[in-house]
Structures are given as structure tokens and as C-alpha cells.
Amino acid sequence: MGGMGWRGPPLLLQLGGPFPLPTSALSPLPLLSSSSSTFPLPSCLRCLYGRGAFSEVVLAQERGSSHLVALKCISKKALQGKEALVENEIAVLRRVSHPNIVALEDVHESPSHLYLAMELVTGGELFDRIMERGSYTEKDASHLVGQVLGAVSYLHSLGIVHRDLKPENLLYATPFEDSKIMVSDFGLSKIQAGNMLGTACGTPGYVAPELLEQKPYGKAVDVWALGVISYILLCGYPPFYDESDPELFSQILRASYEFDSPFWDDISESAKDFIRHLLERDPQKRFTCQQALQHLWISGDAAFDKDILGSVSEQIQKNFARTQWKRAFNATSFLRHIRKLGHSPEGEEASEQKMARHSHPGLRAGQSPNW
């Protein structure tokens, strides 16, 4: 991992986690009670105790202060041969500083592990928060999408493509009602250094047509994903869905979706127009983030103020318990489905081997990257 500027062991104290941390710099502490913090810590801990392909995440406290971080602990042994993935994620995160992007605060190294000290966010996932609301309107959805657009526009200005935008990667900073939304999980992100990208990755229901067609792609794939997210936020179900991957991909390739009645009857024409510009099949005609930010549904007063919580929450409960929308995109499996759809990209066998090498490690059906 040389050349990344790794620093020495972190001056952090582990809070209640079982992960082996350097004893010279860290020592176990009892769990803090919720009364010792301004946010509900036990709930936060349930979110943080996660295990990925080669990492675990624990809550940690900076020695000598009350500052808390989410500490991603990555085993070097499990990481062997995949170092470039973590180096890429760190390279991306070190470039960014935005109020709506979860920050990398520090990087540390021990003989056996790498430690990424991430900004602690405690407000939970997007869908969970919508379900807990007392009311929810188009204006609320517009405000949410506007925040995410601002963050993604900033990433694009730096040449960074996120490549895995989806509701699970949109987190609230705090549990409070006025909390901002945060973009997280840069494990599949890429710095686009002039050239277009080519590796197939993402999550099935959110991938853009050009990616499915094995064409070079760029920042427009993030805008497509934001179109899918915006659609879901207004009705509670996805624009493209099928239990069969080939049929799902076929829907996406045709950009075949509807504003179904009765779910869209009370949604403004401005919202539908906004979504049409984001779910534009041709990436050259698709809105950029800047164009989307200027649309009246985001920048003006076009979003309706009618409460749509009942319908949206019911549909979220029905549609997002399915593992189909939580599993990650497997590049080799994807190419098999493309063949079934009748596409035969030139040099497909070599491309499949290349993409399999560059796919996220440890991904299998029913599992998304979690480290």
C-alpha cells in the first residue's frame, strides 16, 4: 500500500466493538449511554456494526476529546490482490469536501489492518426516515433530490463518477427533523481522467442503458440513477422492475416506464417533466446535474404541497423488502444476460474476463458492498 501516504496508528478508542485494534493506540471502552450524547447512540451502533467482504465498521472516539467517528477496519490479509479498490476509494474521498457527502477524516495503518476514520452520520437511511415521518409531500422530495443533486454536481465538477447511487447510499446526518441528506459509499466510484469509463458495475435497477449496452459511459449514469431515485421518492416503487434480470434490463434499454394511475394522479406535471429529462435514454440528451438543478421542480415553486405519505410509504413497504433491489451488480452475470437479450459486444469474452477482474470483490447474489 505504499505511496498512499498512510499515517501511523490512530489516536482512537474503540467503543464496544470486538474488532482487534492496535493496543498501543486503542483500548476498549464500555458503551456510552445515550444520555452522554446528543443523539441516540444505541440505535447508531446497530447501524455501524457491519461486516463486509474484508472489513468491519465500529464506533470510535478520538483520544482526549468527545469526537466520534465511524472506523472502517480493513484486514490487509483479506485485502491481498484487491488493494487498488481501497486505494481508489481513498483517492476519491481525499479529493472531496462537501456538506452533503460523508467525509473521510483520516487514514491510518497498522501491520495487520488499514483504518479509515469516516464522518459519523446517525440519522439512518432515506426510506426509513420517510416511513417515520408524520407527513411527506412533493416539496419534501424536491428538497431531498436537490441536496443530492448538489453533491453529485460537485463530484462531477471534480471528474468523479459515483456509479452506485441508490437510496441505501443516501443517509441522514442526524436523527433530527431538519437533518441534511448525505451521499455515502464510494467503493465503486471512479475518477474520470479524460477518458470514458467501461467497467460494468452498480445495482441492477439503477444502471443506465448505455452501461447495459457495453458502451463507454460517464457522468450521465449518475443522473440516470438520480432519475430512478426521484421516481421512487414520488410513488414508492421503481420505474423498472422484474424478477427476471433479462426483462429488467430490457425495460431499462427501452427506457420503458409509466406514470401509473392512481399513484401519479396527484403528482405535478413539473415533477414528471423533471423525471423524463433524467430518465432520457440518450446520455447526450439527458440533463446534466447543473441543468437538473435549474429545473423549476428543484429551483422554483412547482412541487405540490399535498401529503402523499400514505401511498408512498405503503408502496415502499411492498416493493423494497425484495432482495432484488439490494443485491449488487455482477459483471459476469450481466454479460450473460446481455447475450440473452441479443447483444453481442465485440470482444465480449475478453471484456467479460476484464470486467470480472475489476468487479467489486466478494459480491454475490443478495449482497451489496458493506465495507
PyMOL commands that set and color helices and strands:
alter all, ss='L'
color gray80, all
select helices_A, chain A and resi 34-36+41-48+76-79+83-95+126-132+138-157+167-169+204-206+209-212+220-235+245-254+269-278+289-294+296-299+309-319+323-325+331-340+348-358
alter helices_A, ss='H'
color red, helices_A
select strands_A, chain A and resi 12-14+50-51+55-62+68-75+104-109+113-119+124-125+160-161+170-172+181-183+190-191
alter strands_A, ss='S'
color yellow, strands_A
deselect
rebuild
show_as cartoon
